[in-house]
């Protein structure tokens, strides 16, 4: 009887170890908004902007994941109006987080809630307009919170929100003539993940 219980426990541990996947790839759509004191001054420039994200995570344990990725924001400035003319700025913002997160949930692993943070690099690109171009980067940090639900053994769906805060010493989007110096951004949106 004891031998049967030991074999059952060993088989259960082996099967549960096989369900622990080491890598995660996720992506989704997101919305981004600048927040804080150093902000877009015009209401038109404060609107929420669309984007997408992609992330790769290495699961160290069933609860701890180190990850990196990119959050892309399309046209954070939107349209710029001057002298009665509007033109699409054609700009892009790339937010690159690298850090860790801790997830917790019930033992069956169907759903989980997670939180984490780390460092971040932001790259802002503004195409050549009227003889000048801007390609500026900045360092900072980020925090995140999210939840997801398993749809089988390899697929998860959920949502995530991230808060980015960038260094004030070299403010990203520092376009003094436009009065724009945002240093904090919030991104949020749905996520789909694949674990293997």
C-alpha positions in Angstrom: 0.0 0.0 0.0 2.8 2.4 0.9 4.6 1.6 -2.3 1.5 2.3 -4.3 1.0 5.6 -2.6 4.7 6.5 -3.3 4.4 5.6 -6.9 1.2 7.6 -7.3 2.8 10.6 -5.6 5.9 10.3 -7.9 3.7 10.0 -11.0 1.6 13.0 -10.0 4.7 15.1 -9.4 6.1 14.1 -12.8 2.9 14.9 -14.6 2.6 18.3 -12.9 6.2 19.1 -13.7 5.4 18.5 -17.4 2.6 21.1 -17.2 5.2 23.8 -16.2 6.1 25.5 -19.4 9.4 27.4 -19.4 8.7 30.1 -22.0 5.9 32.4 -22.8 5.3 34.6 -25.9 2.4 37.1 -25.7 1.0 40.0 -27.6 -2.0 42.1 -28.1 -3.4 45.5 -28.8 -3.0 48.4 -26.4 -4.1 51.9 -25.7 -1.6 54.5 -24.4 -2.1 57.8 -22.6 0.5 60.2 -21.1 -0.1 61.1 -17.4 1.5 63.3 -14.8 2.7 66.9 -14.5 5.0 67.0 -17.4 2.4 66.3 -20.0 0.9 67.2 -23.3 -0.5 70.7 -22.9 -3.3 70.5 -25.5 -6.4 68.4 -25.0 -5.9 67.2 -28.6 -2.5 65.9 -27.6 -3.8 64.2 -24.4 -6.0 61.7 -26.2 -5.5 58.0 -25.9 -3.4 56.5 -28.7 -3.6 53.0 -30.2 -0.7 50.5 -30.4 0.4 46.9 -30.1 2.8 44.9 -28.0 4.9 41.8 -28.0 6.6 40.1 -25.0 8.8 37.2 -24.3 9.1 35.7 -20.9 11.3 33.0 -19.3 9.4 31.3 -16.5 11.9 30.6 -13.7 9.3 29.0 -11.5 5.5 28.6 -11.9 5.2 32.0 -10.2 8.3 34.0 -11.3 8.9 35.2 -14.8 11.6 37.4 -16.2 10.5 39.2 -19.4 11.2 41.8 -22.0 9.3 43.1 -25.0 8.2 46.2 -26.8 5.1 48.3 -26.6 4.6 50.3 -29.8 2.4 53.5 -29.8 1.3 54.8 -33.1 1.4 58.6 -33.6 1.6 59.7 -29.9 1.4 63.3 -31.1 -1.4 62.6 -33.6 -2.1 65.6 -35.9 -0.3 68.9 -35.4 -2.2 72.0 -36.4 -0.5 75.3 -37.3 -1.6 78.3 -39.3 -4.9 76.6 -40.2 -3.3 73.4 -41.5 -3.2 69.9 -40.0 -0.7 67.3 -40.8 -0.1 63.8 -39.4 3.1 63.9 -37.4 4.0 60.3 -38.5 5.7 59.8 -35.2 6.1 56.5 -33.2 6.9 55.7 -29.6 8.6 52.4 -28.6 8.6 51.5 -24.9 10.9 48.5 -24.1 10.4 47.0 -20.6 12.7 44.5 -19.0 12.0 43.1 -15.6 10.2 40.4 -13.6 6.7 39.6 -12.5 5.2 37.4 -9.8 2.0 35.6 -10.6 -0.4 33.8 -8.1 -3.7 32.0 -8.4 -5.4 28.7 -7.5 -3.4 25.5 -7.6 -5.1 24.4 -10.8 -3.5 27.3 -12.6 -6.6 28.2 -14.6 -6.5 31.9 -13.8 -3.7 34.0 -12.3 -3.1 37.5 -11.2 0.3 39.0 -11.6 2.3 42.2 -10.7 5.9 43.2 -11.4 8.2 45.8 -12.8 11.8 46.7 -13.8 13.7 49.0 -16.0 12.5 50.5 -19.3 13.9 52.2 -22.4 11.8 54.5 -24.6 12.6 55.5 -28.1 10.7 58.3 -29.8 10.9 58.8 -33.6 9.7 61.8 -35.5 10.2 61.8 -39.3 11.8 64.6 -41.2 9.4 67.5 -41.3 10.3 71.0 -42.4 14.0 70.1 -42.5 14.4 68.5 -39.1 14.0 65.1 -37.7 14.0 63.8 -34.1 15.1 60.4 -32.9 15.4 60.5 -29.1 15.7 57.8 -26.4 15.3 57.8 -22.6 15.7 55.5 -19.7 13.3 54.9 -16.8 11.2 52.2 -15.1 7.9 50.5 -15.3 5.4 48.6 -13.1 2.6 46.3 -14.3 -0.5 44.5 -13.1 -2.6 42.0 -15.0 -4.6 38.8 -15.0 -5.1 35.9 -17.4 -7.1 32.7 -17.8 -5.9 29.4 -19.3 -7.7 28.1 -22.5 -6.1 24.7 -22.5 -2.5 23.8 -21.5 -0.7 26.3 -23.8 -3.0 29.3 -24.4 -3.9 32.1 -22.0 -6.0 35.2 -22.5 -6.2 38.2 -20.3 -5.3 41.9 -19.9 -2.4 43.9 -18.6 -1.8 47.5 -17.6 1.7 49.1 -17.4 2.9 52.4 -15.9 6.1 53.8 -17.4 8.0 56.7 -15.8 11.0 58.1 -17.6 13.9 60.2 -16.4 13.3 64.0 -16.2 16.9 64.8 -17.1 16.4 64.1 -20.8 12.6 64.3 -21.2 11.3 62.2 -24.0 9.3 64.1 -26.6 11.0 67.3 -25.4 9.7 69.5 -28.1 9.8 72.9 -26.4 8.2 74.8 -29.3 5.2 72.5 -29.0 5.2 72.7 -25.2 5.3 68.9 -25.0 7.5 67.1 -22.3 5.7 63.9 -21.1 7.7 61.6 -18.9 5.0 59.1 -17.8 2.7 56.8 -19.8 0.1 54.3 -19.0 -0.6 51.4 -21.4 -3.4 48.9 -21.1 -5.1 46.3 -23.3 -6.0 42.6 -23.9 -3.3 39.9 -24.2 -3.0 36.5 -25.8 -0.2 34.2 -24.6 1.3 31.0 -25.7 3.4 28.9 -23.3 5.8 26.1 -24.3 
